[in-house]
Amino acid sequence: MSENLARHFLIRDDVVFLNHGSFGACPRAVFETYQNWQLELERQPVAFLDPARGYNERMRAGRAALARELRTDPDNVVGVTNATAGLNIVARSLDLRPGDEILTTDHEYSAIEKTWAYVARRTGARVVTARVPMPLATEAQFAEAVMADLTDRTRVLFLSHITSPTALVFPIERLVAEARRRGIFSVIDGAHTPGHIPLDLDALGPDFYAGNCHKWLMAPKGSAFLYARPEMQVLLDPLVISHGWTAESKSPGAKGAFGNSPFIDELEVQGTRDPAAWLSVPAAIAFRKEHNWDAVAAYCSSLAQETAQRLAAKTGLPALSTPQFCAPQMVAMPIPACDPLELQRNLMARYNIEIPVYRWQDRTIVRLSAQGYNSRVQMDCLIEALSALLTL
Ligand SMILES: Cc1ncc(COP(=O)(O)O)c(C=O)c1O
């Protein structure tokens, strides 16, 4: 990189921070915007949170900027605190019955697996987990593995777009189309996608899609969205009933309590809330444009993938997929079996390297994230540390 981008971030410079994937990191300039919104809120909370005194317009500006990135209409997107909240809204709204099936894969994020397990327990529905073949090599292989578990009782298809434990980009397009054709709800977990891979939600056409802005888009923590296809919005109920709820919200052509659609007013108004993170999403998008982040991301991707290859050359362990399904800036690198927590602790204690290490199925994995503040020297550090600790 010609410019030292680390200076734009608040990450401590005594830490080799290789875990952008867990909670993201927000550039200094975006963080200042965030704090300015908080200050403005604190100076005159009543005016700031009054829909009739600019609040609606400010929230709408966030939706508009984000919807352009996601390639959909601003009316299809609502701000939520995190992807977990967005997916909970969907999972807990759908009218599932005993015997209904929720089809998913064995690569999902544990909090959302728990969400579906909870919903299944409450409704009598059943979670069916398709095993995705590893290493993943073709789109057809993925689609066929999931479709093999489709039955006439399948009501929901739930897939990650980028998986958490394995850092794979699932080729979900064909399955989303197939779900639509069969009248099955498609619910997509896009926690890692905004700012990481190109998105075109209208072209993809899922029924529901939740994503985080606080990870790869680099907005402040607590900024995420829930997308619902226009026809599906009426099916959703808020997790928290507040001023935005109206008894008529399910009637055709109903208006929301604050002049937006019921979808937006019911999900966005949740009691007293600090909207500063959401309001800073346009600043995060602008920061990325200003700093030509597509080029930065391409560099980070080559850094991540090259580091994974260097480690694989030492361990001799095969990758989890062919390169085409590897998330660009995040790679799950298999390592020889060891105590993952002890290795993670030693990486921090002895080398100041922050990186997740865990067991997944029968593998031990180190998940490397590369973002603009990382350097090749840090990747060398990681390889050196793993070589020493694992005696590679
Ligand atoms: C695939 C996936 N889904 C959901 C989440 C949850 O995101 P959040 O904690 O922001 O709700 C994560 C977090 O890392 C994730 O990796």
The ligand as a MOL file (V3000), in Angstrom:
LIG
                    3D

  0  0  0     0  0            999 V3000
M  V30 BEGIN CTAB
M  V30 COUNTS 16 16 0 0 0
M  V30 BEGIN ATOM
M  V30 1 C -22.5490 -15.5170 9.9670 0
M  V30 2 C -22.8470 -14.6160 11.1200 0
M  V30 3 N -24.1260 -14.3650 11.4340 0
M  V30 4 C -24.4760 -13.5520 12.4420 0
M  V30 5 C -23.5150 -12.9410 13.1870 0
M  V30 6 C -23.9490 -12.0600 14.3140 0
M  V30 7 O -23.6190 -10.7220 14.0920 0
M  V30 8 P -24.0350 -9.6840 15.2130 0
M  V30 9 O -23.3530 -10.1150 16.4690 0
M  V30 10 O -23.5420 -8.3720 14.7250 0
M  V30 11 O -25.4940 -9.7680 15.3430 0
M  V30 12 C -22.1690 -13.1690 12.9310 0
M  V30 13 C -21.1390 -12.5160 13.7390 0
M  V30 14 O -19.9570 -12.6630 13.5660 0
M  V30 15 C -21.8240 -14.0270 11.8670 0
M  V30 16 O -20.5560 -14.3170 11.5870 0
M  V30 END ATOM
M  V30 BEGIN BOND
M  V30 1 1 1 2
M  V30 2 1 2 3
M  V30 3 2 2 15
M  V30 4 2 3 4
M  V30 5 1 4 5
M  V30 6 1 5 6
M  V30 7 2 5 12
M  V30 8 1 6 7
M  V30 9 1 7 8
M  V30 10 2 8 9
M  V30 11 1 8 10
M  V30 12 1 8 11
M  V30 13 1 12 13
M  V30 14 1 12 15
M  V30 15 2 13 14
M  V30 16 1 15 16
M  V30 END BOND
M  V30 END CTAB
M  END
